[in-house]
Every structure is written in structure tokens, then in C-alpha cells.
């Protein structure tokens, strides 16, 4: 799992996935992004990936976008 976490951080995968989720293009990408992020959080036992400031910001931005769309 160490190499996987390192790759995800190095390639900014969380930010990329969150960006696609926010745009929801093509339609349904938000659902796929959320499924991927949930699966990643359950699978990756290390919290190292979530300690990154830019990762926090991307997740917060995605969640904020979801909340705004529910209003």
C-alpha cells in the first residue's frame, strides 16, 4: 500500500477525481468520483494521503459543491 499512496499523492489523484466530480461531465462523473473516493478511503489504511493540504482543499471543495447543489 505504500507505493499506492505515494503514487496517489505524487499524481494528485484526489484533486483530479474531485475536479471531475465537481464538473460532473460526462453526466454521472460525480457518482463515480464519490464511489472511487469512498473505496480509496476504505482500502488505503494510511492517512498520509489525507494529511496533504491540497487534498483537504479538494475534498472540501467537492463536498461544498454537493451541499450547494442540494439547496
C-alpha positions as CSV (number, residue, x, y, z in Angstrom):
1,X,0.0,0.0,0.0
2,X,2.9,2.4,0.5
3,X,3.6,2.6,-3.2
4,X,-0.1,3.2,-4.0
5,X,-0.3,6.1,-1.5
6,X,2.9,7.6,-2.8
7,X,1.5,7.4,-6.4
8,X,-1.8,8.9,-5.5
9,X,-0.1,11.8,-3.7
10,X,2.5,12.3,-6.4
11,X,0.0,12.3,-9.3
12,X,-2.6,14.5,-7.3
13,X,-5.2,11.8,-8.0
14,X,-7.6,13.0,-5.3
15,X,-7.6,16.5,-6.7
16,X,-8.1,15.2,-10.2
17,X,-11.0,13.0,-9.2
18,X,-12.6,15.8,-7.1
19,X,-12.3,18.1,-10.1
20,X,-14.1,15.7,-12.4
21,X,-16.7,15.1,-9.7
22,X,-17.4,18.9,-9.4
23,X,-17.8,19.3,-13.1
24,X,-20.0,16.1,-13.4
25,X,-19.0,15.9,-17.1
26,X,-19.9,13.5,-18.6
27,X,-23.1,13.2,-16.6
28,X,-22.7,10.7,-13.8
29,X,-19.0,11.5,-13.1
30,X,-19.9,12.9,-9.6
31,X,-21.3,9.5,-8.6
32,X,-18.2,7.7,-10.0
33,X,-15.9,10.1,-8.2
34,X,-17.6,9.6,-4.9
35,X,-17.5,5.8,-5.3
36,X,-13.8,6.0,-6.0
37,X,-13.1,8.3,-3.1
38,X,-15.1,6.1,-0.7
39,X,-13.4,2.9,-2.0
40,X,-10.0,4.6,-1.6
41,X,-10.7,5.7,1.9
42,X,-11.8,2.2,2.9
43,X,-8.9,0.5,1.2
44,X,-5.9,2.7,1.9
45,X,-5.1,2.3,5.6
46,X,-2.7,5.2,5.7
47,X,-4.0,8.6,6.5
48,X,-0.9,10.1,4.9
49,X,-2.8,10.9,1.7
50,X,-5.4,13.0,3.6
51,X,-2.8,15.0,5.6
52,X,-1.9,16.9,2.5
53,X,-3.3,20.5,2.4
54,X,-4.2,20.4,-1.3
55,X,-6.1,17.1,-0.7
56,X,-8.1,18.6,2.1
57,X,-9.0,21.6,0.0
58,X,-10.1,19.4,-3.0
59,X,-12.3,17.2,-0.8
60,X,-13.8,20.2,1.0
61,X,-14.5,21.9,-2.3
62,X,-16.2,18.8,-3.7
63,X,-18.4,18.5,-0.5
64,X,-19.2,22.2,-0.6
65,X,-20.3,21.9,-4.2
66,X,-22.6,18.9,-3.3
67,X,-24.1,20.9,-0.5
68,X,-24.7,23.9,-2.6
69,X,-26.4,21.8,-5.3
70,X,-28.8,20.3,-2.7
71,X,-30.1,23.7,-1.6
